[in-house]
Amino acid sequence: MVCRNQALEYVKSSEPVVKKLLTILMKGLNVKEIDESKESMLMGSKRINLNYYPKCPNPELTVGVGRHSDVSTLTILLQDEIGGLYVRNTETMKWIHVPPVSGSLVINVGDALQIMSNGNYKSVEHRVVANGSSNRISVPIFVNPRPSDVIGPLPEVLESGEKQIYKNVLYKDYVMHFFSKAHDGKATVEFAKA
């Protein structure tokens, strides 16, 4: 890979941002400290994609990436100036364009965090639309549990008597379920319902 070292350095340099975000998000779930085992479960594996979407003369005839939510804990997205990312408004069910802002990152909550938060944090349904006049590049970093981790609502979330919405599931099985079918919005998270 031509830019392997740069991609690995970018993933490594994202760690302080990811840790800070997760610390803030965990406080909202009554998790006072992210110990070693929680850190491993929240961000035990990372994957970077370098996505290239060639321009399409008839963009209405194709899809860049179909509607889905990420299986990750968090997704850190660097997008170019072209745009094309849309998120679903959960109240109106309409698609909202996420305009690129130079120098910024888009942070998505993923299904793993929705499950671990017992639904207090929601993964975002999104899609990518093809562009008729320009090529598009995006670089997402997916921050995930390890495949061998069992994810479910964190004990601190359930301490207050909150009803458990999600069961414990082997993360590898959850990911395999996601990739075993076509993108279909947020239906994958139903796989983990209690």
C-alpha positions as CSV (number, residue, x, y, z in Angstrom):
1,M,0.0,0.0,0.0
2,V,1.4,3.4,-1.0
3,C,0.3,5.2,2.1
4,R,0.4,2.4,4.7
5,N,2.7,4.2,7.1
6,Q,0.7,7.4,6.9
7,A,-2.6,5.5,7.5
8,L,-1.1,3.7,10.5
9,E,0.2,6.9,11.9
10,Y,-3.2,8.6,11.5
11,V,-4.9,5.8,13.4
12,K,-2.3,6.0,16.2
13,S,-2.7,9.8,16.4
14,S,-6.5,9.5,16.7
15,E,-6.2,7.6,20.0
16,P,-6.1,10.6,22.4
17,V,-9.2,12.0,20.7
18,V,-11.0,8.6,20.9
19,K,-10.1,8.2,24.6
20,K,-11.3,11.7,25.4
21,L,-14.6,11.2,23.6
22,L,-15.2,7.8,25.3
23,T,-14.3,9.2,28.7
24,I,-17.0,11.9,28.2
25,L,-19.5,9.4,26.9
26,M,-18.9,6.9,29.7
27,K,-19.5,9.6,32.3
28,G,-23.0,10.0,30.8
29,L,-23.5,6.3,31.6
30,N,-22.3,6.5,35.2
31,V,-19.0,4.8,34.3
32,K,-16.6,6.7,36.5
33,E,-13.4,5.2,35.2
34,I,-12.4,3.4,32.0
35,D,-10.2,0.6,33.4
36,E,-8.1,-1.6,31.2
37,S,-10.8,-4.2,30.5
38,K,-13.4,-1.5,29.6
39,E,-10.8,0.3,27.4
40,S,-10.1,-3.0,25.6
41,M,-13.8,-3.6,25.1
42,L,-14.6,-0.1,23.9
43,M,-11.6,0.4,21.6
44,G,-9.7,-3.0,21.5
45,S,-9.5,-3.0,17.8
46,K,-9.4,-0.4,15.1
47,R,-9.7,-0.4,11.4
48,I,-9.1,2.3,8.8
49,N,-10.7,2.4,5.4
50,L,-9.6,4.6,2.5
51,N,-12.8,5.0,0.5
52,Y,-12.8,6.2,-3.1
53,Y,-16.1,7.0,-4.8
54,P,-15.5,7.8,-8.5
55,K,-17.8,10.5,-10.1
56,C,-20.8,9.0,-11.7
57,P,-22.4,10.7,-14.7
58,N,-25.9,9.5,-13.6
59,P,-25.6,9.6,-9.8
60,E,-29.3,8.9,-9.4
61,L,-28.8,5.4,-10.9
62,T,-26.2,4.3,-8.3
63,V,-25.5,4.3,-4.5
64,G,-22.2,5.1,-3.0
65,V,-22.9,3.1,0.2
66,G,-26.4,2.0,1.1
67,R,-28.2,3.0,4.3
68,H,-26.7,1.4,7.4
69,S,-25.3,2.0,10.9
70,D,-21.7,1.1,11.7
71,V,-21.0,-1.9,13.9
72,S,-18.3,0.0,15.7
73,T,-18.2,1.7,19.1
74,L,-17.3,5.0,17.4
75,T,-16.5,5.9,13.8
76,I,-14.1,8.9,13.2
77,L,-14.6,10.2,9.7
78,L,-12.4,12.5,7.7
79,Q,-14.2,13.5,4.5
80,D,-13.0,15.6,1.6
81,E,-14.6,18.8,0.4
82,I,-17.0,17.0,-2.0
83,G,-19.7,15.8,0.4
84,G,-22.2,13.1,-0.1
85,L,-22.7,11.8,3.4
86,Y,-26.3,11.8,4.6
87,V,-27.7,10.9,8.0
88,R,-31.3,9.9,8.8
89,N,-33.3,12.3,11.0
90,T,-35.0,9.8,13.4
91,E,-38.0,12.1,13.9
92,T,-38.9,13.0,10.3
93,M,-37.1,10.0,8.7
94,K,-35.7,12.4,6.1
95,W,-32.1,12.4,4.9
96,I,-29.9,15.3,6.0
97,H,-26.7,16.1,4.2
98,V,-23.6,16.4,6.4
99,P,-21.7,19.2,4.7
100,P,-17.9,18.8,4.9
101,V,-16.2,21.4,7.1
102,S,-12.5,21.8,6.4
103,G,-10.3,20.6,9.2
104,S,-13.2,18.8,11.0
105,L,-14.0,15.2,11.7
106,V,-17.5,13.6,11.8
107,I,-18.0,11.3,14.8
108,N,-20.6,8.6,14.6
109,V,-21.9,6.5,17.5
110,G,-21.9,2.9,16.3
111,D,-24.1,-0.1,17.2
112,A,-21.6,-1.5,19.8
113,L,-21.9,1.7,21.8
114,Q,-25.7,1.6,21.4
115,I,-25.8,-1.9,22.8
116,M,-23.3,-1.1,25.6
117,S,-25.3,2.0,26.6
118,N,-28.5,0.0,26.6
119,G,-29.9,2.4,24.0
120,N,-29.0,5.6,25.8
121,Y,-26.7,6.4,22.9
122,K,-28.0,5.7,19.4
123,S,-26.0,4.6,16.4
124,V,-26.6,6.8,13.4
125,E,-28.1,5.5,10.2
126,H,-26.3,7.0,7.3
127,R,-25.6,6.5,3.6
128,V,-23.3,7.9,0.9
129,V,-24.7,9.3,-2.3
130,A,-22.7,9.3,-5.6
131,N,-21.6,12.6,-7.0
132,G,-22.1,13.5,-10.7
133,S,-19.2,15.8,-11.2
134,S,-16.4,14.9,-8.7
135,N,-14.6,12.0,-7.2
136,R,-15.0,11.7,-3.5
137,I,-12.6,10.3,-0.8
138,S,-13.3,9.6,2.8
139,V,-11.2,8.1,5.5
140,P,-13.1,6.4,8.4
141,I,-11.5,4.9,11.5
142,F,-13.7,2.3,13.0
143,V,-13.1,1.9,16.8
144,N,-14.4,-1.5,17.8
145,P,-14.5,-4.1,20.6
146,R,-12.2,-7.0,19.9
147,P,-13.9,-9.9,18.0
148,S,-13.7,-12.1,21.2
149,D,-15.4,-9.5,23.4
150,V,-18.9,-10.1,24.6
151,I,-20.9,-6.9,24.4
152,G,-24.0,-6.0,26.2
153,P,-25.3,-3.2,28.5
154,L,-22.7,-2.1,30.9
155,P,-23.4,-2.9,34.5
156,E,-23.2,0.7,35.5
157,V,-26.0,1.5,33.1
158,L,-28.3,-1.1,34.7
159,E,-27.5,-0.2,38.3
160,S,-30.3,2.3,38.5
161,G,-32.9,-0.4,37.6
162,E,-33.0,0.4,34.0
163,K,-34.7,-2.4,32.0
164,Q,-32.1,-4.4,29.9
165,I,-32.9,-3.8,26.2
166,Y,-30.0,-5.7,24.7
167,K,-28.6,-9.2,25.4
168,N,-25.0,-10.1,25.7
169,V,-23.6,-11.0,22.3
170,L,-20.2,-12.1,21.0
171,Y,-19.0,-9.1,19.0
172,K,-17.6,-11.4,16.3
173,D,-21.1,-12.9,15.8
174,Y,-22.7,-9.5,15.7
175,V,-20.2,-8.4,12.9
176,M,-20.8,-11.6,11.0
177,H,-24.5,-11.1,11.1
178,F,-24.0,-7.5,9.8
179,F,-21.9,-8.7,6.8
180,S,-24.2,-11.7,6.1
181,K,-26.9,-9.5,4.5
182,A,-27.3,-6.4,2.5
183,H,-27.3,-2.9,4.1
184,D,-30.8,-2.4,5.6
185,G,-30.6,0.6,7.8
186,K,-30.4,-0.1,11.5
187,A,-32.0,-3.6,11.4
188,T,-28.7,-5.2,12.5
189,V,-29.1,-3.9,16.0
190,E,-32.3,-5.9,16.4
191,F,-30.0,-9.0,16.4
192,A,-28.9,-8.0,19.9
193,K,-32.3,-7.2,21.4
194,A,-33.1,-9.0,24.6
